[in-house]
Amino acid sequence: MEQSGTVRPAEPLACAIIAISGVVAAWLAALIIGAALLAVSGIAALIGKSGLTKATPPVPKEAIGSVQAEVQELKEKAHR
């Protein structure tokens, strides 16, 4: 048995569809809510993607610099 006061994720969506279906047909209300959810999820995905690309550089520049320095040092030691 579920506790009272908990809201399942589909309940607000069903309420919105029922509320809109008072004005338009039920299938159209469901379509409108579905399109709104799709738009919100697309915007959230784009915001997340832009935040992710800003957060991490594609290549760790410090690591590349230290590896190149070590390679150069090893080459110098090999030529001695």
GIFENWO-V310203 format. One line per field, one symbol per residue. ss: DSSP state (~ for helix, > for strand, _ for the rest). psi: psi as a letter, one per 30 degrees, with the letter a starting at -180 (. if undefined). burial: # if it has 9 or more other C-alpha atoms within 8 Angstrom, else .. A space follows every 50 residues. Layout:
# GIFENWO-V310203
ss: ???
psi: ???
burial: ???
This chain:
# GIFENWO-V310203
ss: ________~~~~~~~~~~~~_____~~~~~~~~~~~~~~~~~~~~~~~~~ ~~~~~_____~~~~~~~~~~~~~~~~~~~_
psi: kkkkfkklffeeeeeeeeeeffelleeeeeeeeeeeeeeeeeeeeeeeee eeffekkfkjeeeeeeeeeeeeeeeeeff.
burial: ............#..###.##....#.###..#................. ..#...........................
